Amino acid sequence: MTARTQTAHAPRSSRPAALLAALSLCGLFPQHAQAAPADFVGTWVNSNVATNGITRINVTRSGGGPLTVQVFGRCHPNDCDWGSAPVLTYGASVSDTNHLTATAVYAKGFSNTTLVMTFTRGRLDVQALTQFTDGSGRQNYASRDAFTRYR
């Protein structure tokens, strides 16, 4: 076999992998499901049951309209309802409909909290950025929690 023949053909062991890759690109095999804004919809509970922060998140959508989030935080004897806020979702580029990130803003009078929610592998990761606006001298802070879909 000449060197030219060897470079013209892929080794036998790589042919099945190359064929599968080509078929995947042609759409003959299903690709991983992409997240759409509707994938955020549901009731999400904090994976850390002992959290002193956000305990539960409800994301809803009326008809085909915008998403809304309702947040509950740890209070005693019952969790505190932060109320509802509109949700904005984001793709990785201007043409990306695979929205994996969302934000919501809560203005609570004494503080503003921005939620940055990321949908990853069936889980909702939430970063809460809290800024105090009441002149109390409390430090702004960030928290991060993982949430699982409630059945």
Disulfide bonds with the S-S distance in Angstrom:
Cys75-Cys80 1.51
